[in-house]
Amino acid sequence: MKRSMTLAALALTSTLALSACSDATDNSDTAETVSTTTATSENNETQQENTTTADDGGHDMEHPEDGGPPPEGITEATEPTYPVGSEVILTADHMPGMDGAQATISGAFDTTTYSVSYTPTDGGEPVTDHKWVVHEELVDPGEAPLPDGAEVVLDAEHMPGMKGAEATIDSSTDETVYMVDLTTEEMTMTNHKWVVESEIAPAQ
């Protein structure tokens, strides 16, 4: 009788020990799974943030080095504040390195200038509040100025996917608009389109 009770006690003790070991193993596996899932999620978020940053930066640097001639039909300014050849300081921040850069005026024009939002035709990410396009860079725009919210088609080629894109007018200005040549640490550009007069200061 005592022997049977002893064997039963040993069996119960072994069962409890095995159960405890099993629980510990399961908890360890669960902890490892949670840790792996968390690390994977954090890595994915980091990669996504890096991709977004790279895309934004890439878009800023897509302007061509030579912006080319002004569009057909645009009117040259007769008495611009900054005549062609003037040395100026840019206060616009359309792209990295532009704000504070020294530039030379390569063209001055009287027209209506627009900020637009559009989706590139090459599958790129939507662009919001792009500064600037002039009235003469729109397809069959009608009379200027167009109202905010007007739907237009772009004929400009300031960056890939712009020409032919459907766009919305965000705002407009009748300030004198300029083409400029500039050199920064990031780029050298000729006939950059566009900066408006309020984005320019006299060179010191």
C-alpha positions, 0 to 999 in steps of 0.5 A, a space after each residue: 500500500 505504501 509502495 503504491 502511494 509512493 509511486 503515485 506521488 512520484 508520478 504526480 510530481 513528474 507530471 507537474 514538472 513536465 507541465 512546468 517545463 512545457 509552460 516555460 518552453 511555450 512562454 519562451 516561444 511566445 516571447 520570441 515570436 512577439 519579439 520577432 514580430 515587433 522587430 519586423 514591424 519596426 524594420 518595415 516602418 523604418 524602411 517605409 520612412 526612408 523610402 518616403 524621404 528618398 522619394 521626396 528628395 528625389 523629386 526636388 532634384 528632378 529639375 533639368 540642368 538647362 530649363 530651355 527657352 521661355 514658352 512661345 507667346 510669353 511677353 517680356 517685361 519692359 521695365 522689370 525690377 531685376 533686368 536680365 543680367 542682374 545678380 540677385 539672391 533667391 528667397 524661394 525654397 523650391 528645392 534644396 539649396 535654393 533659399 539664399 543662393 546667388 543667381 543671375 536673371 536670364 529672363 523677365 516676363 509679364 504673365 499670370 503665374 500659377 501654383 499647381 497640384 498634379 499627378 505625374 503621367 509617369 506614375 510618380 507620386 502626386 505633387 502638391 503646390 508646385 511653384 511655378 507654371 506660367 499661363 503659356 505653359 497650359 494647354 488651351 487655357 483661355 483667358 488669364 487669370 484662371 481661378 483657384 480650383 480650375 482644372 488644367 492640362 500642363 504643357 510644361 516640362 520642368 520635371 519628368 511626368 509633368 507634360 500632359 498631366 492634369 492639374 488643379 490651380 492652387 493659387 496665382 500671381 501677376 508678379 513679374 516672373 523670372 528665369 534664373 541661372 544659379 549654382 548651389 552645392 547641390 546643382 548648377 542650373 541655367 534658365 530655371 523656371 520660375 521664381 516670382 519677384 517676391 522670391 528675389 532680393 537684391 544681391 549685397 
